[in-house]
Amino acid sequence: MLSSKRILLIIGGGIAAYKSLDLIRRLRERGAAVTPVLTRAAEEFVTPLSVSALAGEKAYRDLFDLTDEAEMGHIQLSRSADLLVVAPATADLMGKMAGGLANDLASTLLMATDTPVLCAPAMNVRMWEHPANRRNHAQLKADGVRFVGPNEGDMACGEYGPGRMSEPLEIVAAIEAQLGTGPLSGKRILVTSGPTHEPIDPVRYIANRSSGAQGTAVARALAALGAEVVFVTGPAQVPPPDGVTVVQVETAQQMSDAVDAALPVDAGVFAAAVADWRMATASDRKLKKSRDGLPALDFAENPDILKRVAHLETNRPALVVGFAAETDNVIEHATAKRARKGCDWIVANDVSPATGIMGGSENAVVLIAEDGAEEWPRMGKDDVAKRLAARIADALGQ
Ligand code: CTP
């Protein structure tokens, strides 16, 4: 809930401005007060009248409106809010913010405040990926501005890619997380992700093909609901999400140690593809070709992190969630794995080649819990993560 919170909502001039009308409704449903500010360009997409009618407050528009200045100066306007939200954050607005420009009401408010700022970018995919915008985005993140989205998908301009503004409820979740009012606020959650690398010698290692995409999406979704996330990741292909504590490891043993160091937590989600074996003794010198034939590699078993944490006598998280990759008899195998590991839930992926899930952007998941198996429809990995995060919030809230 957002009762007694005041959001200053800056609406930029982009087609996604229509979603800001719904965002205002959703915020007010949750008890927030919304002070809307429109840029000149925003007025081409939504009218001040509809914005102020939904917000139940005056829509501010012009820096040099003297009546407004007398009623409430722009400095006062931005400082009376708990959070400034820029939605849609256009390329132009992000550029102004990154460069420190203040030539209209919206940019002046953003310069004149020390209140936290959350941006929901929306722009054409080429603009999002343009080096200038990438620089601005990185600069704003370094300045402490938080971001929600953009999402990937079909765009109003007919192109496809990242640049769509997040949906109103996603922005609400990010606002709640930022204000510490999300359903997972106050909860500390551990997520393991990515592959592990097990050294053979200083230059060679054993690895697997995990990209870390699903674990990263889960960590992002949990943080979006307000959780304090400790993200223990092996060498993944995708970058870690913003707003989480990242602990980078290489081997299964290092991951196991990092997990121990992160305890106690309210929940642990074990999405990493941990190597089952390592070299019994990794050579500290590079193995050379020898006339005596092939080198013999002696394997030792790695610690099963999930199983160990699920069986802890003290500090066992209230909810322990494992992942399983299965190719056949998914429910049967994953149910047996849940019992073997001693975890509360298993998220089983059907990775048989026919599904095209391995390496793809979608996932077909069965959630196995004590009371049985629940098959989820096939959906994007981000959506799987959001749904799982919502279930975790329900479970920890009980
Ligand atoms: N896991 C772990 N530590 C290990 C191995 C696995 O924490 N050393 C966790 C993974 O993060 C995942 C689950 O255990 O949550 C996967 O279990 P695993 O036994 O590796 O199953 P699969 O990878 O599905 O392989 P298999 O079916 O061969 O058992």
Residues whose N, C-alpha, C, O or C-beta is under 5 A from the ligand:
A	BS01	CTP	F270 A271 A272 A273 V274 A275 N302 P303 D304 I305 L306 G322 F323 A324 A325
